[in-house]
Amino acid sequence: MNLKHLIFRKSINHISKLSPKPASTISAAISTSLHPVSSVQSSAYIKNPKPFSPFIRCIHVSRETKLSYASVEANVVSSDSEDEDDGTTKEFLSRFVWIMRGKLSEVYTDCDKETINGMLLVIVEKVVEEMEKGGIQRMVGSKVAMPSQDFSEDLWKTVWEASNMVLEDMEKARKKERMKQFLQAEEVKEMCRFAGEVGIRGDLLRELRFKWAKEKMEENDFYESLQRFRSGKQEKGGNVLKEQAVAAEDTPAVASLPKRKGKIKYKIYGLDLSDPKWAEVADKIHEKEEMLWPLEPKPISGKCKLVMDKILSLKKEDDPSQLLAEWIQLLQPTRVDWITLLDKLEQQNPGIHLKVMELVLGEESFQTNVRDYTKLIDAYAKEDRVEDVERILRKMVENGIMPDSLTITVLVHMYSKVGNVARANDAFESLRNYGFQPDTKIYNSMMMAYINAGEPRQGEQLLREMETRDIKPSEEIYMALLRSYSRRGDAVGAGRIANSMQFAGFQHNLEYFALLVEAYGQAGDYDQARSNFDNMIKLGHKPDDKCTANMIAAYEKKNLLDKALNLLMELEKDGFEPGVETYTVLVDWLGRLQLVDETEKLLDKIAELGEVPPLKVHVSLCDMYSRAKSEKKALQAVGVLEARKDELGPNEFERIITALCAGGFVQDAQRMLQLMEAKGFAASEQVKFSLSASQVFSQKRPKT
């Protein structure tokens, strides 16, 4: 260990740099630890040293050792500092003598106390002599012991180690005493009280108290060092000023500064900042700072404030152009003033905000950029105001500002939301032309647009593109595509999406299996539908009413009534209770089979559930009663369907018309055809042929 760093500066100043003291002071310090012995005794023992002792050559002194202070100059110091130095010297010598006494006693075990004291006296006199010469500073400040002419190398090394040990002990004691003072400081006490109030107790509070006291002590030492440095500078400066004042009396005053030769060159981290190019960089930074941190808006008062209040109180149908023109003439606004006005409008009068913002974009003082147009377009797009968005786009292009990638992204989201697939696709391709790589949100918007438009294959292509770019689609997108394929009865597409979900690591939930059952059921593949239905049960999902209805509908495609009934019986054993969806499928199936009594029993069960029969039930009843030639019940069903004509689709219309023609209700069929055409649905050739044939071969309606 480098003992040089263990010696505190104050101890060195008090010990190694001590001013020479009078003989009485040194003698008193020595007498505190040594009894007076004659030098003759110690010299006599040194003449006859103990054999084989490591101190055989340790002491080579004259017969008489005396303290000489002839060369010491008298120094005038204050009484306080002198007492402090004397106390430090006494403490150092006392500790040194105590350590050296132990070392000498260990070596010279046969010597008596008087002899040991004599040896200590010789050693201490030499140490005091070195202290007077300043040699003790070199002795304790060096890494190795310095040889001496009077002591052997081994003895001098022992003295050197003992001196350093004493200084270390004195430094530790000094720090301990200072720490005691700072432990009682008011700031430390206040922090401890606060820590106790918040619940800190025991060892943790003790550690925190010592930590805060140590930090306070270090802070105090730092400011003391600054004060000493400042005092030294002031003393040095005072002497310099005196010398300059004396010199100034002989030399005349200089009227101007000396001329500088050459250019200033300065470097920071290796960069030559004296180059002129850095001035251009500073100007550009200043310009950017003005954009990021704009100036404060102008103060508004008087008539200008009255006009501004009128603008803020405008109604949605009012025209703000005249008030804006007056406000511009009074204030001469800059961009920051416009932004302040728009912010207040957005907070206090949002109804007029967009109208004013559109007018502001045409003002030269606003310094309109592409981002301002994008904000307005985004605001209109969130309200689905497509016409306003397109008008702002045209105005933007006319003013020479072309849409950027952010503006086009807003257009993609808007057109996808309103279902305009063609315009959404155009905007999407424009993004590609700009070199912009679509992110997950843009892909999701486009895929949902394709799905809502009934084009899941286009959405699936984008899905594959995302997978190619290592962009993981969300589970919602997979489910939306699977839902679209299932409703269309595309079992192949649904299977592809199901496999992709499995490879992507998504967990299979109840809706996943229900959609697969629906897809395979509508495709007529009841085996695959039943396989997915069984897998769902094995994974612990209980089939709901809709999923069971889809499975029954799959059996209906192949007219496998026995398997459907067996499935219902198995499910009822496990606690399943059929709902409206399942009963609706059974009503349609039994109605096609003309099982009127069984169908009416199912209607009673639907009524027991307290649910309103869905539209499909009324279509099935109209079909069944018409083919059964039950005029009264058929006309009742037709009346219900006419009341809910807005809910009917082309397939439902064709089924109703065909059933009425089969039952001989030609006039009712003709009326339903007119309703179908009024809604914009075109009847198929088969329906038209059936209606024409029924009109030719019409018979009298059967009476029930």
C-alpha positions in Angstrom: 0.0 0.0 0.0 1.2 3.5 -0.8 1.5 5.0 2.6 1.8 8.4 1.1 -2.0 8.5 0.6 -2.6 7.5 4.2 -1.1 10.6 5.6 -3.6 13.4 5.9 -2.4 16.8 4.9 -3.2 18.4 8.3 -1.2 15.8 10.2 1.8 16.4 7.8 1.5 20.2 8.4 1.4 19.7 12.2 4.2 17.1 12.3 6.5 17.0 9.3 6.4 20.8 8.7 6.6 21.9 12.3 8.4 25.1 12.9 11.4 24.7 15.2 10.3 24.7 18.8 12.3 25.8 21.8 14.2 23.2 23.7 11.7 23.3 26.6 8.8 22.3 24.3 10.6 19.2 22.8 12.0 18.2 26.2 8.5 18.4 27.7 7.1 16.2 24.9 9.8 13.6 25.4 9.4 13.6 29.2 5.8 12.6 28.9 6.8 9.2 27.8 10.4 8.7 29.0 11.9 8.8 32.5 15.2 10.8 32.6 18.1 8.5 32.2 21.8 9.3 31.7 23.2 9.0 28.2 26.1 7.3 29.7 24.0 4.2 30.6 22.5 4.0 27.1 25.9 4.5 25.5 27.4 1.9 27.7 24.8 -0.7 26.6 25.4 0.2 23.0 29.0 -0.5 23.4 28.2 -4.0 24.6 25.2 -5.0 22.4 23.4 -8.3 22.6 24.9 -10.9 20.2 22.9 -12.0 17.1 20.5 -9.2 17.6 19.0 -7.4 14.6 19.9 -4.2 16.4 23.7 -5.0 16.6 24.3 -2.1 14.2 21.2 -0.2 14.9 22.5 2.7 17.0 25.8 4.5 16.2 25.7 7.7 18.2 28.3 9.8 20.0 28.7 9.4 23.7 26.8 12.6 24.3 23.7 13.4 22.3 22.4 16.9 22.7 19.5 18.8 21.1 20.8 21.8 19.2 18.7 24.7 18.3 21.4 27.2 17.3 20.3 27.4 13.7 16.6 27.9 14.5 15.2 31.3 13.6 12.5 32.8 15.8 9.0 32.7 14.3 6.2 34.8 15.6 2.9 32.8 15.6 -0.3 33.1 17.4 -0.8 31.4 20.7 -3.7 29.2 19.5 -1.8 27.7 16.6 1.3 27.2 18.8 -0.7 25.3 21.4 -2.3 23.2 18.7 1.1 22.3 17.2 2.5 21.5 20.6 -0.5 19.2 21.3 -0.1 17.4 18.0 3.7 17.0 18.6 3.1 15.6 22.0 0.5 13.2 20.8 2.8 12.0 17.9 5.8 11.5 20.2 3.7 9.7 22.8 2.2 7.3 20.3 5.7 6.8 18.7 7.4 6.0 22.0 4.6 3.6 22.9 5.0 1.6 19.7 8.8 1.7 19.7 8.9 0.6 23.4 7.0 -2.5 22.4 9.3 -3.3 19.5 12.5 -2.8 21.6 11.1 -4.9 24.4 10.4 -7.7 22.0 14.0 -7.7 20.8 15.8 -6.9 24.0 14.0 -9.1 26.4 17.0 -9.2 28.9 17.3 -5.4 29.2 15.7 -3.5 32.1 13.4 -0.6 31.8 16.1 2.1 32.2 18.1 0.7 29.4 15.1 0.6 27.1 14.3 4.2 28.0 17.8 5.2 27.2 17.6 3.6 23.8 14.2 5.3 23.2 15.7 8.6 24.2 18.4 8.3 21.5 15.8 7.3 18.9 13.4 10.1 19.8 16.2 12.7 19.8 17.0 11.7 16.2 13.4 11.8 15.2 13.0 15.3 16.7 16.2 16.4 14.9 14.7 15.1 11.6 11.5 17.0 12.4 13.4 20.2 12.8 15.3 19.7 9.5 12.1 18.7 7.6 13.5 15.2 7.1 10.5 13.6 8.7 8.4 14.7 5.7 10.7 12.9 3.4 10.8 9.9 5.7 7.0 9.4 6.0 6.3 10.6 2.5 8.5 8.2 0.6 7.5 4.7 -0.3 10.6 3.1 1.2 12.7 3.9 4.2 15.5 6.4 3.5 18.9 5.4 5.0 20.5 7.5 7.8 24.1 8.1 8.8 23.3 7.5 12.5 20.9 4.6 12.3 21.3 1.3 10.4 19.0 0.5 7.6 16.9 -2.0 9.6 16.4 0.5 12.5 15.6 3.3 10.2 13.0 1.2 8.4 11.5 0.3 11.8 11.3 4.0 12.7 9.8 4.8 9.3 7.1 2.1 9.8 6.3 3.2 13.3 6.0 6.9 12.2 3.5 6.0 9.4 1.5 3.8 11.8 1.3 6.7 14.3 0.1 9.1 11.6 -2.5 6.6 10.4 -3.8 6.2 14.0 -3.9 9.9 14.5 -5.8 10.4 11.2 -8.3 7.8 12.2 -8.8 9.4 15.6 -9.2 12.8 14.0 -11.8 11.5 11.5 -13.6 9.8 14.4 -13.8 13.0 16.4 -15.0 15.0 13.3 -17.6 12.3 12.6 -19.0 12.7 16.1 -19.5 16.4 15.5 -21.3 15.9 12.2 -23.4 13.1 13.6 -24.9 15.8 15.9 -25.4 18.3 13.0 -28.9 19.8 12.7 -29.3 18.7 9.1 -28.4 15.1 9.9 -30.7 15.1 12.8 -33.5 16.5 10.7 -33.0 13.8 8.0 -33.0 11.1 10.7 -36.2 12.4 12.1 -37.8 12.3 8.7 -36.5 8.8 8.1 -38.0 7.7 11.4 -41.4 9.2 10.5 -41.5 7.3 7.2 -40.8 4.0 9.0 -37.0 3.5 8.8 -35.7 1.9 11.9 -32.8 -0.1 13.3 -29.6 -0.8 11.4 -30.8 0.8 8.2 -31.4 4.1 10.0 -27.9 3.9 11.7 -26.3 3.3 8.3 -28.1 6.2 6.7 -27.1 8.5 9.6 -23.4 7.7 9.2 -23.8 8.1 5.4 -25.4 11.5 5.8 -22.8 12.6 8.3 -19.9 11.5 6.1 -21.4 13.4 3.1 -21.8 16.5 5.3 -18.2 16.2 6.4 -16.9 15.8 2.8 -19.0 18.9 1.8 -17.5 20.9 4.7 -14.0 19.8 3.7 -14.6 20.9 0.1 -15.8 24.4 1.0 -12.9 24.8 3.5 -10.4 23.9 0.7 -12.1 26.5 -1.5 -11.8 29.1 1.2 -8.1 28.3 1.8 -7.5 28.5 -2.0 -9.3 31.8 -2.1 -7.4 33.2 0.8 -4.1 32.2 -0.8 -5.1 33.8 -4.1 -6.0 37.1 -2.3 -2.7 37.2 -0.5 -0.8 36.5 -3.7 -2.9 39.0 -5.6 -2.3 41.7 -3.0 1.4 41.4 -3.3 1.2 41.5 -7.1 -1.0 44.6 -7.0 1.5 46.4 -4.8 4.3 45.6 -7.2 2.2 46.8 -10.2 1.3 50.0 -8.4 5.0 50.7 -7.8 5.8 50.0 -11.5 2.8 52.1 -12.7 4.3 55.2 -11.1 7.3 55.0 -13.4 5.5 54.0 -16.7 2.8 55.9 -18.6 -0.8 54.5 -18.9 -1.6 52.5 -22.1 -4.5 54.0 -24.1 -5.5 50.8 -26.1 -5.2 47.0 -26.0 -2.3 45.4 -27.7 -3.1 44.2 -31.2 -3.6 40.5 -31.7 -1.5 38.8 -34.3 -2.9 35.9 -36.4 -6.3 34.1 -36.0 -7.7 32.5 -32.9 -7.5 28.7 -33.0 -9.3 26.6 -30.5 -10.1 22.9 -30.5 -12.7 20.9 -28.6 -12.4 17.1 -28.6 -10.1 17.3 -31.6 -12.4 19.5 -33.7 -10.9 22.7 -35.0 -13.8 25.1 -34.2 -12.0 28.1 -35.7 -13.0 26.8 -39.2 -15.6 29.1 -40.9 -17.8 26.1 -41.6 -18.8 25.9 -38.0 -20.3 29.4 -38.2 -22.7 28.0 -40.9 -23.5 25.1 -38.7 -24.3 27.4 -35.8 -26.7 29.5 -38.0 -28.5 26.3 -39.1 -28.9 25.2 -35.5 -30.3 28.6 -34.6 -32.9 28.3 -37.4 -33.9 24.9 -36.2 -34.2 26.1 -32.6 -36.6 28.8 -33.7 -38.8 26.1 -35.3 -38.6 23.8 -32.2 -38.8 26.6 -29.6 -40.7 29.4 -31.3 -40.8 32.9 -29.9 -43.5 34.1 -27.5 -46.8 35.3 -29.1 -47.4 39.0 -29.3 -49.4 40.5 -26.4 -53.1 41.1 -27.4 -55.0 44.0 -26.0 -57.5 46.7 -26.9 -59.5 46.3 -30.1 -57.5 43.3 -31.2 -58.6 41.4 -28.1 -62.2 42.3 -28.8 -61.9 40.9 -32.3 -60.3 37.7 -31.0 -63.1 37.2 -28.5 -65.6 37.5 -31.3 -63.7 34.8 -33.3 -63.7 32.6 -30.2 -67.5 33.0 -29.8 -68.5 32.3 -33.4 -71.1 29.7 -34.2 -70.6 26.7 -36.5 -72.6 28.2 -39.3 -70.9 31.7 -39.2 -68.3 32.9 -41.7 -65.1 33.8 -39.8 -63.3 35.3 -42.9 -64.2 39.0 -42.1 -63.2 38.8 -38.5 -59.9 37.0 -39.4 -59.1 39.8 -41.9 -59.6 42.5 -39.3 -57.6 40.5 -36.7 -54.7 40.2 -39.2 -54.8 43.9 -40.0 -54.6 44.8 -36.3 -52.1 42.3 -35.1 -49.9 41.5 -38.1 -49.5 37.9 -36.7 -46.7 35.5 -37.1 -46.9 31.7 -37.1 -46.7 31.5 -33.3 -49.7 33.9 -33.1 -51.7 31.8 -35.5 -50.9 28.6 -33.6 -52.0 30.3 -30.3 -55.3 31.3 -31.9 -55.9 27.8 -33.3 -55.1 26.2 -29.9 -57.6 28.4 -28.2 -60.3 27.6 -30.8 -59.7 23.9 -30.4 -60.2 24.2 -26.6 -63.0 26.7 -26.4 -64.9 26.4 -29.8 -64.1 23.1 -31.5 -67.1 23.5 -33.8 -65.5 26.4 -35.7 -61.9 25.2 -35.3 -61.6 23.2 -38.5 -63.3 26.0 -40.6 -60.8 28.6 -39.3 -57.9 26.3 -39.7 -58.8 25.8 -43.4 -58.8 29.5 -43.9 -55.5 30.0 -42.0 -53.7 27.5 -44.3 -54.0 30.1 -47.1 -52.4 32.9 -45.2 -48.8 33.7 -46.1 -47.9 34.7 -42.5 -48.8 31.2 -41.3 -45.9 29.7 -43.3 -47.9 26.6 -44.2 -46.1 23.4 -44.6 -47.1 19.8 -45.5 -47.6 18.9 -41.8 -50.3 21.5 -41.3 -52.3 20.1 -44.2 -51.8 16.6 -42.8 -53.3 17.7 -39.4 -56.4 19.1 -41.1 -56.8 16.0 -43.3 -56.5 13.7 -40.3 -59.1 15.7 -38.4 -61.6 15.4 -41.4 -60.7 11.7 -41.8 -61.5 10.9 -38.2 -65.0 12.3 -38.9 -65.3 10.3 -42.1 -65.7 13.5 -44.1 -64.3 12.1 -47.4 -65.4 15.0 -49.6 -63.7 17.6 -47.4 -60.5 15.5 -47.3 -60.4 15.3 -51.1 -61.0 19.0 -51.4 -58.1 19.8 -49.0 -55.9 17.4 -51.1 -56.7 19.3 -54.3 -56.0 22.6 -52.6 -52.8 21.3 -51.2 -51.6 20.2 -54.7 -52.6 23.5 -56.2 -50.5 25.4 -53.7 -47.4 23.3 -54.8 -47.3 21.0 -51.7 -47.3 17.3 -52.5 -48.6 14.8 -50.0 -45.9 12.9 -48.1 -46.0 9.4 -46.7 -47.7 10.5 -43.5 -50.6 12.1 -45.4 -51.1 9.1 -47.6 -51.1 6.9 -44.5 -54.1 8.9 -43.2 -55.8 8.4 -46.6 -55.3 4.6 -46.4 -56.9 4.4 -43.0 -59.8 6.7 -44.0 -60.7 4.9 -47.2 -60.3 1.5 -45.5 -62.7 2.6 -42.8 -65.4 3.9 -45.2 -65.0 0.8 -47.4 -63.7 2.4 -50.5 -61.3 -0.4 -51.4 -60.3 1.1 -54.8 -59.1 4.4 -53.4 -57.5 2.7 -50.4 -55.6 0.5 -52.8 -54.5 3.5 -54.8 -53.2 5.2 -51.7 -51.5 2.0 -50.6 -49.7 1.7 -53.9 -48.6 5.4 -53.6 -46.9 4.6 -50.4 -45.0 1.8 -52.1 -44.0 4.3 -54.9 -42.6 6.6 -52.2 -40.4 3.8 -51.0 -42.2 3.6 -47.7 -42.5 0.2 -46.1 -46.0 -0.2 -44.7 -46.2 -1.0 -41.0 -48.6 -3.2 -39.1 -51.4 -0.6 -38.8 -51.4 0.1 -42.5 -51.5 -3.6 -43.3 -54.3 -4.1 -40.9 -56.4 -1.3 -42.4 -56.0 -2.6 -45.9 -56.8 -6.2 -44.9 -59.9 -5.1 -43.1 -61.0 -3.1 -46.1 -60.6 -6.2 -48.3 -62.4 -8.4 -45.8 -65.3 -5.9 -45.4 -65.5 -5.8 -49.2 -65.8 -9.6 -49.4 -62.3 -10.1 -50.9 -60.5 -12.2 -48.3 -58.1 -13.5 -50.8 -56.6 -10.0 -51.4 -56.3 -9.7 -47.6 -54.6 -13.0 -47.4 -52.0 -11.9 -50.0 -51.1 -8.9 -47.7 -50.9 -11.4 -44.8 -48.3 -13.5 -46.7 -46.4 -10.3 -47.5 -46.3 -9.5 -43.8 -45.0 -12.9 -43.0 -42.3 -12.6 -45.7 -41.1 -9.3 -44.1 -41.0 -11.0 -40.7 -43.9 -8.8 -39.4 -46.1 -10.9 -37.2 -49.8 -10.3 -37.9 -52.1 -10.0 -34.9 -54.6 -12.7 -33.9 -57.5 -10.4 -34.7 -56.4 -10.2 -38.3 -56.2 -14.0 -38.6 -59.6 -14.4 -37.0 -61.1 -11.8 -39.3 -59.8 -13.7 -42.4 -61.0 -17.0 -40.9 -64.4 -15.4 -40.2 -64.7 -14.1 -43.8 -63.8 -17.5 -45.3 -66.2 -19.3 -43.0 -69.2 -17.1 -43.9 -68.4 -17.6 -47.6 -68.2 -21.4 -47.1 -64.6 -21.4 -48.4 -63.2 -24.4 -46.5 -59.9 -24.4 -48.4 -59.2 -20.7 -47.5 -60.3 -21.3 -43.9 -57.9 -24.3 -43.7 -55.0 -22.2 -44.9 -55.6 -19.5 -42.3 -56.0 -22.2 -39.6 -52.6 -23.7 -40.5 -51.0 -20.3 -40.5 -52.4 -19.6 -37.0 -51.1 -22.9 -35.8 -47.6 -22.2 -37.1 -47.7 -18.7 -35.6 -48.3 -20.2 -32.2 -51.7 -18.8 -31.4 -53.9 -20.8 -29.0 -57.1 -22.3 -30.4 -60.2 -20.9 -28.7 -63.9 -21.7 -29.1 -64.5 -19.2 -31.9 -61.6 -20.8 -33.9 -63.2 -24.2 -33.9 -66.7 -22.8 -34.4 -65.6 -21.0 -37.6 -63.9 -24.1 -38.9 -67.1 -26.2 -38.2 -69.1 -23.5 -40.0 -66.7 -23.4 -43.0 -66.6 -27.2 -43.5 -70.3 -27.4 -42.8 -71.3 -24.9 -45.5 -68.8 -26.6 -47.9 -70.7 -29.9 -47.3 -67.7 -31.7 -45.7 -69.4 -32.9 -42.5 -66.5 -35.3 -41.6 -64.0 -32.4 -41.3 -66.7 -30.4 -39.5 -67.3 -33.2 -36.9 -63.5 -33.7 -36.5 -63.0 -30.1 -35.6 -66.1 -30.3 -33.3 -64.6 -33.3 -31.5 -61.2 -31.7 -31.2 -62.8 -28.7 -29.6 -64.4 -30.9 -26.9 -61.1 -32.7 -26.3 -59.3 -29.4 -25.6 -61.9 -28.6 -22.9 -64.0 -26.1 -24.8 -67.7 -26.6 -24.3 -69.7 -26.1 -27.6 -72.1 -23.2 -27.5 -75.5 -22.9 -29.2 -74.1 -21.4 -32.4 -71.3 -23.9 -32.8 -73.8 -26.8 -32.3 -76.2 -25.2 -34.8 -73.3 -25.1 -37.4 -72.7 -28.8 -36.8 -76.4 -29.6 -37.2 -76.4 -27.5 -40.4 -73.5 -29.5 -41.8 -75.6 -32.7 -41.3 -78.5 -31.0 -42.9 -76.5 -30.5 -46.1 -76.4 -34.3 -46.4 -79.8 -34.9 -44.8 -78.2 -37.0 -42.0 -81.0 -36.6 -39.5 -80.1 -39.6 -37.4 -76.5 -38.4 -36.8 -77.7 -34.9 -35.9 -80.2 -36.4 -33.4 -77.5 -38.6 -31.9 -75.2 -35.6 -31.5 -77.9 -33.7 -29.7 -78.5 -36.6 -27.3 -74.8 -36.9 -26.5 -74.5 -33.2 -25.8 -77.6 -33.2 -23.7 -76.1 -35.9 -21.5 -73.2 -33.6 -20.9 -75.5 -30.8 -19.8 -76.0 -29.0 -23.1 -79.3 -27.2 -23.7 -80.2 -26.2 -27.2 -80.8 -22.5 -27.9 -82.5 -20.4 -30.5 -79.7 -21.0 -33.1 -80.0 -24.8 -32.8 -83.8 -24.7 -32.9 -83.7 -22.5 -36.0 -81.6 -25.0 -37.9 -83.9 -27.8 -36.8 -87.1 -25.9 -37.8 -85.6 -25.2 -41.2 -84.6 -28.9 -41.6 -87.9 -30.4 -40.5 -89.8 -27.7 -42.4 -88.1 -28.9 -45.6 -89.2 -32.4 -44.7 -92.8 -31.2 -44.3 -92.9 -32.4 -40.7 -95.4 -29.8 -39.6 -96.2 -31.1 -36.1 -92.6 -31.6 -35.1 -91.8 -28.1 -36.4 -94.5 -26.5 -34.4 -93.3 -28.3 -31.3 -89.9 -26.7 -31.9 -91.6 -23.3 -32.2 -93.1 -23.8 -28.8 -89.7 -24.5 -27.3 -88.4 -21.2 -28.9 -91.3 -19.4 -27.3 -90.5 -21.0 -23.9 -87.0 -19.5 -24.1 -88.6 -16.1 -24.3 -86.7 -15.2 -27.5 -88.1 -13.6 -30.7 -87.9 -16.0 -33.6 -85.3 -14.9 -36.1 -86.0 -14.1 -39.7 -84.9 -17.5 -40.9 -87.6 -19.2 -38.9 -90.3 -17.1 -40.6 -88.8 -17.9 -44.0 -88.8 -21.6 -43.2 -92.4 -21.5 -42.0 -93.5 -19.7 -45.1 -91.8 -22.3 -47.2 -93.3 -25.2 -45.2 -96.9 -23.9 -45.0 -96.9 -22.8 -48.7 -95.7 -26.3 -49.9 -98.2 -27.9 -47.4 -100.9 -25.6 -49.0 -101.9 -24.2 -45.6 -103.2 -20.9 -46.8 -104.0 -19.2 -43.5 -100.6 -20.0 -41.9 -98.8 -19.3 -45.2 -100.3 -15.9 -45.5 -99.5 -15.1 -41.9 -95.9 -16.0 -42.5 -95.9 -13.8 -45.7 -97.4 -10.9 -43.7 -94.5 -11.1 -41.2 -91.9 -11.3 -44.0 -93.4 -8.3 -45.7 -93.2 -6.3 -42.5 -89.5 -7.2 -42.3 -88.7 -6.9 -46.0 -85.7 -4.6 -45.3 -84.0 -7.6 -43.6 -84.5 -10.0 -46.6 -81.7 -10.8 -49.0 -81.9 -12.1 -52.6 -81.7 -15.7 -51.5 -84.5 -15.4 -49.0 -86.7 -13.6 -51.6 -86.1 -16.4 -54.2 -86.9 -19.1 -51.6 -90.2 -17.4 -50.6 -91.3 -16.8 -54.2 -90.4 -20.4 -55.2 -92.4 -21.8 -52.2 -95.4 -19.6 -53.0 -95.4 -20.7 -56.6 -95.2 -24.4 -55.5 -98.2 -23.9 -53.3 -100.2 -22.1 -55.9 -100.1 -18.7 -54.3 -99.3 -16.9 -57.5 -100.5 -13.4 -56.6 -98.5 -13.4 -53.3 -95.5 -14.6 -55.3 -95.9 -11.8 -57.8 -96.1 -9.3 -54.9 -92.9 -10.6 -53.3 -91.2 -10.4 -56.7 -92.1 -6.7 -56.9 -90.7 -6.1 -53.4 -87.5 -7.9 -54.4 -87.0 -5.7 -57.5 -87.9 -2.6 -55.5 -84.9 -3.3 -53.3 -82.7 -3.6 -56.3 -82.3 -7.4 -56.3 -82.5 -9.1 -59.7 -84.5 -12.4 -59.8 -82.8 -15.5 -61.3 -84.1 -17.1 -64.5 -85.2 -20.1 -62.6 -87.5 -18.0 -60.3 -88.9 -16.1 -63.3 -89.6 -19.4 -65.1 -91.3 -20.9 -62.0 -93.5 -17.8 -61.6 -94.5 -17.8 -65.3 -95.4 -21.5 -65.2 -97.4 -21.0 -62.1 -99.4 -18.2 -63.7 -100.2 -20.4 -66.7 -101.2 -23.4 -64.7 -102.7 -21.6 -61.8 -105.5 -23.4 -60.0 -107.9 -22.4 -57.3 -106.2 -22.1 -53.9 -107.0 -25.0 -51.6 -109.1 -24.2 -48.6 -107.9 -25.4 -45.1 
